Amino acid sequence: KAGVTQTPRYLIKTRGQQVTLSCSPISGHRSVSWYQQTPGQGLQFLFEYFSETQRNKGNFPGRFSGRQFSNSRSEMNVSTLELGDSALYLCASSLVGRSGGNNSPLHFGNGTRLTVT
Amino acid sequence: SQQGEEDPQALSIQEGENATMNCSYKTSINNLQWYRQNSGRGLVHLILIRSNEREKHSGRLRVTLDTSKKSSSLLITASRAADTASYFCATDEGSNYKLTFGKGTLLTVNP
């Protein structure tokens, strides 16, 4: 099976611009989570989607948004970029049922390295 | 906010030695997981231990969980240079849809 695929791998943007990152989960996985990783804050949870519904959201401003499509692929968008948004953005998929607990491991992609100048 | 906190932040050992990393968390959990991350890459799941389990083994990995102390440890035996990576614990905080990660332990195994 192919792993989690994130595109693009690297991205350079300037302040004020917006960006869209893409994630294709492992085939059959319906849950997709997004994380931001920085040296200072570590791994911070952004949001989780299942069957096109956002089930949980982290403490990020409204500039950060996401969505999931019917084929489970997911995108996240960051508008009005700030220097502090420079980070590695990681997407992870898992086999979690609609009513099941989070007992399934997360399978991560290699991330999108976003640099805001 | 960080639920799990790993200790130590960094660990340097020689090949063949054992490495022990600890994780403490704050709230009740359903399970605790350990992940490894090689520099600049995604995280790889290592092992999951449920709240009603006390110890679990997988190859050279041994994980313990003490829910009364809200702590877990990861032991890597007979370490190899290829084990050099950052190791993270992650907990669910009782939530079904979110994993919270600690800041990790950077393990360096010198050949």
Chai-1 contact restraints between the chains, C-beta under 6 A:
chainA,res_idxA,chainB,res_idxB,connection_type,confidence,min_distance_angstrom,max_distance_angstrom,comment,restraint_id
A,G42,B,K103,contact,1.0,0.0,6.0,A-B,restraint_1
A,L43,B,F101,contact,1.0,0.0,6.0,A-B,restraint_2
A,F45,B,K98,contact,1.0,0.0,6.0,A-B,restraint_3
A,E48,B,Y97,contact,1.0,0.0,6.0,A-B,restraint_4
A,R55,B,Y97,contact,1.0,0.0,6.0,A-B,restraint_5
A,N56,B,Y97,contact,1.0,0.0,6.0,A-B,restraint_6
A,N56,B,K98,contact,1.0,0.0,6.0,A-B,restraint_7
A,L90,B,G42,contact,1.0,0.0,6.0,A-B,restraint_8
A,G101,B,N30,contact,1.0,0.0,6.0,A-B,restraint_9
A,G101,B,N96,contact,1.0,0.0,6.0,A-B,restraint_10
A,N102,B,D92,contact,1.0,0.0,6.0,A-B,restraint_11
A,N102,B,N96,contact,1.0,0.0,6.0,A-B,restraint_12
A,N103,B,N31,contact,1.0,0.0,6.0,A-B,restraint_13
A,P105,B,H45,contact,1.0,0.0,6.0,A-B,restraint_14
A,P105,B,L48,contact,1.0,0.0,6.0,A-B,restraint_15
A,F108,B,G42,contact,1.0,0.0,6.0,A-B,restraint_16
A,F108,B,L43,contact,1.0,0.0,6.0,A-B,restraint_17
A,G109,B,G42,contact,1.0,0.0,6.0,A-B,restraint_18
A,N110,B,R41,contact,1.0,0.0,6.0,A-B,restraint_19
A,N110,B,G42,contact,1.0,0.0,6.0,A-B,restraint_20
A,G111,B,G42,contact,1.0,0.0,6.0,A-B,restraint_21
